């Protein structure tokens, strides 16, 4: 079996084993071992990919495997990876493994919870390696569907409302994606093969019709303004590990799909409509930052912060140059890690204080130093402090957007940059209210320590935030070198 198929087979096998495991401790161990093996497979894949590139491999995608599975419609199981997909697989493996450990204390329907979580992860892995549009869409749905159960069963607060709202909005988005994929299929020579479609000149009228469908369809999952409203409610009601996967990985399916499908396969319409969607991206960036300032619930603060940071991803994509694209992918990874850290820490705090209201907290750094220190450093990464992953990603986005010499792009870039100041305000506000000063509640003096599985889960997603900021070139080069076919595809239609 090829290595890419192993990335799908390992979690599927883990789920099958979990069906026969009765002991709850064994369920946790099997889940950790299965996803740990998945992470090792991704690391091995990354190593082989880098070696192949250094050895002179020049194909756009490596380790491809093409197996037809429905010939009448020319549907194939066609998989392959480039540097962009590799980076997203690394992100998924890290966040999913961290989510397994953060959920270690779940006692209600433990086996069913881990099965749902791993099924979601299976869909994400399959989505990122798929080079056949129809197969990609199937994995997309496989990743989205478990969210309803994970929030509706194991969530808190208005969980039924949040699960239903998320499901309905993403169902509408899926309909748009499916229509656009079928349109690309019929106008692109009746093939779902993305490499073949990239060499096909789809009629301009068809591009203008299907591009907004594809971009908005994926943009809904990527919290593109004004289609972001499901996100804060979904984050607030989801259990900790689900929030980590939801914001850290699942929303990146939206930004990745908008880039890989809508922009790559419909390049003329992408260039024509980029200025309009850039307005939505910048509004989302600024609006999300101001929305976070007004919140008191830690999860809502992080949810609106995610809307802001995802707006920056779309800004980088719509800059339509290699620097912006690279910054956008780096931001996908950086935000995925940062928001996973935040949600992991919020879950630890809520499990001890039984509140997420920052106005009721104070002085927690004294009694929970690990949580406090990691929260502060991750907060600095979120506001773009040099030496951390957020700075590396955001600077490339801003430089890429500002490289467009027209006043339109530069004005909107400056507006997006202003969101960093607002981000600093709400991050420092939360740090001051929640961590600094005297303890507001004397009961906080006896809060339980941070358990080993919580510490391990938090460090798995926190350490890469620092490492990418300190030594970003390996990841930047991995992504940069894979941008050539996309840049070539979009630039050939400039005239």
Beta strands, then each sheet from edge to edge (+ up, - down):
strand 1: 62-70
strand 2: 75-81
sheet 1: 1+ 2-
end
